[in-house]
Amino acid sequence: MDDDKVIDLASEVFIRNAITNAAYNALYHLQGLLGIKVGDYAPDVALQLEEHLNALVKDYCDIFSDQRMSARM
């Protein structure tokens, strides 16, 4: 596996974890404010959140990749 592929995979893992942790912390806080038990939401909402997470991770990975390419030129 070449260096670029390793960097792309590592950045995706890092970005996904950062976004997931930030989203979890925000949802946990909001649920607490609203008096909702943690994880007490419908499965279809969870699927929508996963779809949004995947789209957001892809966007940030694309931005990161574009910035790396620009830095090389």
Secondary structure, 3 states (H helix, E strand, C coil): CCHHHHHHHHHHHHHHHHHHHHHHHHHHHHHHHHCCCCCCCCHHHHHHHHHHHHHHHHHHHHHHHHHHHHHHC
